[in-house]
Amino acid sequence: MRRILLSCAILAVLMLPAAATARPHGHAKPGFLVVKKGTGDGGVNGAPVVTVVVQGFVLGRLSQEARVDVYQLPSAAGKGAPQVAGADVSTSAIRWHGFTGKEYSGSNFRFRALGGFYRVVVRGSGLYLFAGGHGNVRLRGSSVYRRVDGTYSLDGAVFRSLPTHPLKRQIGRG
C-alpha cells in the first residue's frame, strides 16, 4: 500500500510542471502586431494601411493626416470603449455590416481600443500601431513609395517592409 501511495505521489510531483503550463484545448497564446511609420496610397480616402480585427487591444498614434474607423464588436466580455486624444480630431458615427462605430479623422492624434473585440481600420500616413490578442490583420503599404512606406512585425519577428499588395495574417496563432 505504501508503495502505491509513494508511486502516486512521485507521479503527481512529476506531472505538476506539465499541468501548470497546459492550456485548455483551443486556447492559443496571444500574439502581437507592431507597425512603424505606416503609409498607404490615396491618403485618408485610399486603401487601408492596416485593418485589425482582434479580441484584445489596439493602440495607435498618427503623426500625419489619417482616418481611423473603430467598431466595437459583440463579445462575451462586452468591456472597453475606444478613446481618442488630440487637438485636431473630428468624430462621426459610421456603420459597417450592421455594426455601428466611430470615425476619427485629423492629424497628430492618438487612439486606443482596450479590453474588447474590435475592428480597427486605418487609412493615411504616419501610423504607429501596437495590437495584441487573438484575431486577424490585413496590411498594405504604398505601391508608389516602396521601402519607405513603413515596417511591421508580427509576434516578435524581424521588422519587414509593408507589402504592396494586401497581406492577411493571424495574430495569436499559438
N, C-alpha and C positions, 0 to 999 in steps of 0.2 A: 504494500500500500504506500509506504514511504517513497519507494522508487517511482511509482506512478505520479505522486504529487510533486516530487523533485523534478521529474521529466516535464510535467506540465508547467511548472514554474520556470524552468530553463527555457522552454519553448516560448512562453509568454514574454520573457525578457528579450529573447532574440527577435520577436515579431514587433516589439514596440516601435523601433525606428521606422519600419515599413508602414505601420499603421498611422504613425504621426504624419508622414509625408503623403499618404494616399489621399487622393481627391475623389469625390463621388463620380461615378461614371458620367461622362458627357460634360464635365466642367473643365474647360480649358483655362490655361494660365492667361491672365490679361496681357494684352500687347500695347505697344506704343507707336505713335507716328509723330515725327518731328519734321516740319517744313521751315526752311530758312530762305528769306528773300524771294518768295514765290511771286512769279509774274506770268500772266496769261495774255492771250491775244484778244483784242477787242475791248479792252478796258472794262468798265462796270457793266456793260451790256454784252460782253463777249462770252465765250465758253467758260465754265467754271475752272478755276485753277485746282481747287480741292472740293470734293464732296465727301463728307464723312457721315456715316450712319453708325452710331455707336451707343452701346449701353455703358455709360461711364462718364467721361468728361471731355470737353474741348475748351482750350484756352487759346486766345489769339490776339495779335496786335497787327494793325495795318498802318504803315507809315505813309502810304500814298493813297490816292483816290481808289476806293473799293466799295463793294456792296456785299453784305453778309445776310443770308437768309437762314433763320433758325426756326426749326419746327420741333416742338416737344411732343414726341410720340407717346402713345399709351404704354405704360409699363406697370409691372406689379408693385414696384416701389412707389411710383407716382410722385416722386420728390423732385425738387430742383425747379429753377426758373432761370431763363437766360438773363444776363445782365450786360450792360454796355456802359462804358465811360469814355467821354471825350468832349471837347469843346464844340466841335462842328459835326454833329451826327444827327441825321434825320431818321425818324422811325415811322413805319407804316405797317398796317396789317396786310397779310398775304395768305393765299390758300394754295395747297398742293395736294392733289388726290384726296380732297375732303378734309385734310388736316389744316388747321389754322396755325399761323406763325407770325413772326415779325421780320421785317426787312430793315436793316440798318445800312445807311449809306453815308459816306463822307470820307474824310481823310484824318489820319493821325488819331485813331481811337482803338480801344481795347474791348474785347468781348469775352464772355465766359458762359459756359453751359455746364453745370455741375450736378451730379447725383441723379441722373435720369436717363432716358432713352431719347436721343436727339438725332435729327438730320440737319447738318450744317453745310451750306453751300457758299463758297467764297469766290467772288469774281473781282478782277482788278490786279493791282500790283502792290509790292511792298509788304507781303504777307509773311508773318512769323506765326506758326501754329504748333500746338502740342496737344495731342489727343491720346487718351488711354482708355482701355476697357476691352470690350468684345464687340466686333462689328466689321464693317467694310469701309473701304476708302477707294475713291476714284481720283486719280491725279492726272493733270495735264498742264504742261508748261507752254512756252511760246514756240511757235514754229518759225518765227522771224528772228528772235533773239536767242538762238540755241546757245547752251553752255553758260549764259548769263541770266537765265530765267529762274534761277533758284535751285536748291537741292532738297532732298528728302531722305529720311532714314526710317525704316520700319523695324521695330523690335530690336533696336540697338545695332543694326547692321551698318556698314560703311555708308556715308552720305554719297548719293548719286544725283546727277543732274535730273531735273524734272523731265518726263518724257514728252515728246512732241505729239504723240497720239495718246488717247485715253488709256490709262493703265489701271486695272482693278486688282485690288489685293484685299486680303483679310487681315484684321487686327486681332491678335489674341488667338492664334490657331492652336496653341498649346504644344 
